[in-house]
Amino acid sequence: MGGAVTEGLTILHVDLDAFYASVEQLRNPELRGKPIAVGGGVVLAASYEARRFGVRSAMPLRRARQLCPGLIVVSGHFSEYGPLSEKVMDACRRFTPLVEQISIDEAFLDVAGALHLFGPAGEIADRLRSEVRTDTGLVVSVGVARTKFLAKVASRVAKPDGLLVVEPEEELAFLHALPVALIWGVGPATEAKLAQLGIATVADLAYTDQRTLDRHLGPGAGAHLHALAWNRDPRPVVTHHRAKSVGAQSSFGGGGHSRRLRRRVLLGLAERVGTRLRKKDRAAHTITVRVRFDDLSAVTRSASLRAPVATTNAIAAIAEHLADAGVAEAAGRDVNLLAISTSNLVTAPHLQLELPFAELLGADLLRTGSAHERSRQGLDDALDMLRERFGKEAVGRASLLLDHHRGVPDEFRDLASRD
């Protein structure tokens, strides 16, 4: 990795390989080299040994066992994931203060100011991988490029346990040869739309007229993906983010046709989202619900409110209405994932004003400043305080605490969430 410093080649994307599963293999050496899955009703994470059989995160555990009969399932030790992640981030900060952590197991680094101390970015990445392994025993893959987008793509291509440096003069040749699904933001639904246009590679996308993409994907998505296909990504590495949204999601392995199950899942999501909003002293004007079906298609529904909300019950009521509207279009398909996201955040007012439920729910107009809603806010505040002191299972809504069929513990989901 020696040689002269390449101008502009300063962005690293650091990604821990199969993080949750790797931690479990680290804790228990008998699991090393074996196919394991972390989770409950659904797979939270799978080791690379399990992935070779087709086991993937968010997959129902029943299906994972069918694909991999020798699969070992562990419930996981969430209390150890955060400290190990922080050790990795500490190792990153030894090379540069410009570290942007985007999830528990990945981060961007800008090492422009460190080149004169540690050498070219590729050498820094190599040293970082070695230090992470020494400090934690974990394996990290790193992509190095001029932009955040391409660095992330490079780390994906480098996995597992790899390092890939994309030199500026080689970046388009490297990028254009890749399948379009490797572009950050291209999920199964977008990939299917692009396939209908005959777009299979990044090169196909790059040389498709942007107006065509706009017509099929929408002007925002079309312009964004076309720019990425030419590696146009001006985003800098940002060390501190102000939360623009707070969300949570839940996958489940079966029973997605049951409205009762959906209501229970949505209430749990609303509780997680509401707790995080209140902890940040924030409230949301917009509630968005995403419903994904067993064929991996999805629908998204949003509602924007005149007055912001942060109570669990208000978020749950709106989310249930939006989810019902989405499921009504599903033609009997099972739901396997529900997500709630809150956005257009404001500092939570001491006394919230009207919540216009009437046009959303066909109910009488409720006011979050009313005695009824103030009591709801008081209840949420009391629950938040008790959980903070005695743990999340100490107190809560009966329908959630008595639910013995929950899959992935909320602690895992909260670790994976980045606001």
Order of alpha helices (4+ residues) and beta strands (2+ residues): beta-alpha-beta-beta-alpha-alpha-beta-alpha-beta-beta-alpha-alpha-beta-alpha-beta-alpha-alpha-alpha-alpha-alpha-beta-alpha-beta-beta-alpha-beta-beta-alpha-beta-alpha-alpha-alpha
